[in-house]
Amino acid sequence: MSFESLMEQTREVLKEVLPEGIEVTDIELEGPHVVIYTKQLDAFLSGGELLRQVAQRLHRRVLVRSDPGSLVDPKQAEAVIRELVPAGAEISHIYFEPETGEVSIEAANPGAAIGRQASVLNEIKRQIGWVPTVVRTPPIPSKTVEEVRTYMRTVFDERRKFLKKVGTRIARDRLPDKIWARSTALGGYREVGRSAHLLTTQNSKILIDCGIDPGSDRTPFFNAPEAMPLENLDAVVVTHAHLDHCGLVPTLIKYGYTGPVYCTAPTRDLMALMLLDAIKVSNQEARRGLYDSSHVRELVAHTVPLRWGETTDIAPDVRLTLHNAGHILGSSICHFHLGDGDYNMAYSGDIKFERTWLFNPATNRFPRLETLVMESTYGGYRDTQLSRTAAAEELGHFVEKVLTRRGHVLVPVFAVGRSQEVMLVLEEKMREGKIPKVPIYLDGMIFEATAIHTAYPEYLNSQLRTQIFQQGDNPFLSDIFQRVDSNQKRMGIIDDRNPSIVLATSGMMSGGPVMEYFRAWAPDELNGMAFAGYQAEGTFGRRLQRGLHEATLMDQGRTVTVPVKMEITNCEGFSGHSDRVQLMNYVATLEPRPQRVLLCHGEESKSLDLASSLHKRFGLETRAPYNLETVRMI
């Protein structure tokens, strides 16, 4: 359906559905949404029935906003809000979103800001025209979240033009041919790293993920004819904010991609944090980066955040729904609905099919599903992990042993996901007296990543939300955690003879502050190191797992040889990836069960092993494609 015909259809539907007295002042396309402006917002939204009727008739997501002319100036509106909201609500921030006509009120006591039967919110809306929402003030202020929100307000005009352009492109006419679809492996197949998948129909091109290879300088196959030119891509979808899945998205923008990037809001914020830190690390190591901060800012401005379960048009014949993947904060399984119900497929990204300390298990129920593209990181026959409870006990015993002999414990962690889970376990063990109480130092991006977790409580599991926000018991705020915010403090910790625990990035020891601690502590057999996450082939972490006895490292521009005498253990039960049993159970419990499973994100032997086992057990068509291989879906 073309832009013109969609506008005409919308006008006809509104004429038929809306009662007299509700005036529509404008209709626009903004990205995947049809946006309707009215001066009678309350009447339009009352009960939600009118909005449902319009959306069902149009088969589109519809937003209704106040006519801009009826909105009070933000400065005046803020004064009204502060006057109407009781002081007991303890307002921390007020964010106006001109592109949506909404105002977000952050308050320590949300109930007071809402009022009995929403009386305060209703009065705010009546007086200022803006639609107010109330969110709880994050227990830990996040600099990243604040900066992203501020930046989005500064680029409001440019972003609105961008979204209109995206909306027009989505609404273009389809080719009349019967739909076909193909999935092309651009990276991350029969290997771990540089994840990239290209979904192609006769109308559209969608790139899912675009990551780095943590063990080398290899990139996805951008030069494949299917992927070029980049400006022909309709959309980029990011499953989650680990660099092996998002680390090269700014490079797409640098070399010509001008379209939207779809992901959850926490993925957007974490992605910005990780990408800017990657630039910082490159500069410190005198390496030339593939992009700069301007490309990261443009990426943020072009991101269209989606909630889990929210179905959205992203191309003329493709609809996207994100679902919980259980891996890290905001991580998503991407479900694509092709054509008019012609075909449905999902890309799992990285999944965890188990309830963890932070998240609920990955979603395993979909409306329809013919093909699943699934990770196989731990897909090998012997790839079994400890349960979360057993992993916590194992880590506790190791930490107690090292601290008792007055050594230091070093835990290389990814800033997002593993570090927060290790923090929760250690805090509980110390609180219960099961390990000695010593300082736990957080070095790298861990503290800021933790703050972002508290800004998005709706993405955490219900037990942790209840503990933090209803019981007032926030383990992340324990005084045992200390932030390392300077090189001077880092050197002081390294030289301190008193036992301590350090959580530091990067998780695969490919750089970052963890290397400073390792270089200093590795020669001392009193110290210990615990791996709590996957170590990819080719990384320094993998070499240590295999028993490296002597390491050659750089120290202030010169090469040094470090003997590795510290005790090293693996705590794989902390992994954010499903093990072999969980992957098999995931497919076993899928509703509906797909006809085909394609395996990716795993070493070759593991991908092939899992493909064979799934075929034998369930009778499914299974494949482990090579990079650059294309599989036709329909």
Secondary structure, DSSP 4 states (H G I P E B T S, - for coil): --HHHHHHHHHHHHHHHSPTT--EEEEEEETTEEEEEES-HHHHHGGGHHHHHHHHHHTSEEEEEE-GGGSPPHHHHHHHHHHHS-GGG-EEEEEEETTTTEEEEEESSHHHHH-GGGHHHHHHHHHH-SEEEEEEPPSS--HHHHHHHHHHHHTHHHHHHHHHHHHHHHTSPPPSSPP-EEEEEEE-SSSSSS-EEEEEESS-EEEE-----TTSS----TTSTTT-SGGG--EEE---SSHHHHTTHHHHHHTT--S-EEE-HHHHHHHHHHHHHHHHHHHHTTPPPSS-HHHHHHHHHTEEE--BT-EEEEETTEEEEEEE-SSSTT-EEEEEEETTTTEEEEE--S---S--SS-PPPP-B-S--SEEEEE-TT-STT-----HHHHHHHHHHHHHHHHHTT--EEEE--TTTHHHHHHHHHHHHHHTTSS----EEEESSHHHHHHHHHH-GGGS-HHHHIIIIIS---GGG-TTEEEE-SHHHHHHHHH--S--EEEES-TTSSSSTHHHHHHHHTT-TT-EEEE-S---TTSHHHHHHTT--EEEEEETTEEEEEE--SEEEE-GGG-SS--HHHHHHHHHH-BSPPSEEEEESS-HHHHHHHHHHHHHHH--EEE-PPTT-EEE--
